[in-house]
Amino acid sequence: MRLFIAARLSDDAKKEILKAEDAIRDQGVQGNFTEAANLHLTLAFIGEYPNPAKVLAAMRKVPFRPFEISLSKIGCFGDLWWCGLDCPLPLFGYVNALRMALVNSGIPVDTKKFKAHVTLLRRADREFDIPEIVEKAATTVKEIYLMRSDRAPSGRIVYTPVGSVQASEKQLSKYAAMLEKADSGDAPD
């Protein structure tokens, strides 16, 4: 099964993103727009992997505190259009620790640099005026999800939660402690 780890967005954030998608559609643009149910922030992409229980076990090794993300601006990576997110700096450390826990558990994970964004549109058929995100809607993330990606018979992509990990006030795990040591210039044990 095709897996990834993600934070889900608030309804307010989804509404603002859908307004931006509508503003793009109103210009006659066609492409693969992300449906409301599929809007999310990917923290780690795993891809095809048969053991979701092992992934959840690795996720539980890296606790996180609740954090807030908010919409910022629209941009693109090639033909992929996204809405950027303003996020707290500790989120980047959490993502690194999470990916390290996956690798140390023998789980393959995409190693591309983490860029906080939500995908709006893939393969736009023309150029368009970039809409502004007027309302910088926020999401307080208190739960991280392991998601499965499937293609429905209609061709539509469907994301389904397989499991989740709740935020806790316990901030440090051995992975986060290692990252803190690396950031301070001390070599990890």
C-alpha angles and dihedrals in degrees: 000000000000110000140184137166117236149165115231122226130238119254089249092055091048091051091054092048091049089051088055091048090050091050088054093046090049087064090061094256117155128193141104105314117192113247119232093250091056099049109118146132111254112218098175131006114210104169122195109009128148102208116067091166090063090050092050090050090054091047090054090057091067112059120194137193119236110274138187127233125184135191117260124166141334121251142145145240102206106303095346114098119202145174111236122224132218106223138173117264093242089065089070090053090048091052091050092048091047092051091046090053090051093049092046088053091054094252116140114236134178108256098203114131112271112254113180107232144126116227113239104170141004125201101005109198095220145009118276143182108269111239120224122240098236099182111049091210115194135216124202105212112213098154135042119207135212103217133196120213119211134170111230119220087258089061092250117135115237124195116204127185112240096181142324146217122224124225117254136189089240100100107177128068124165089268094051091045089053091052092049090052091049091050091051092051095252116127114243117250 
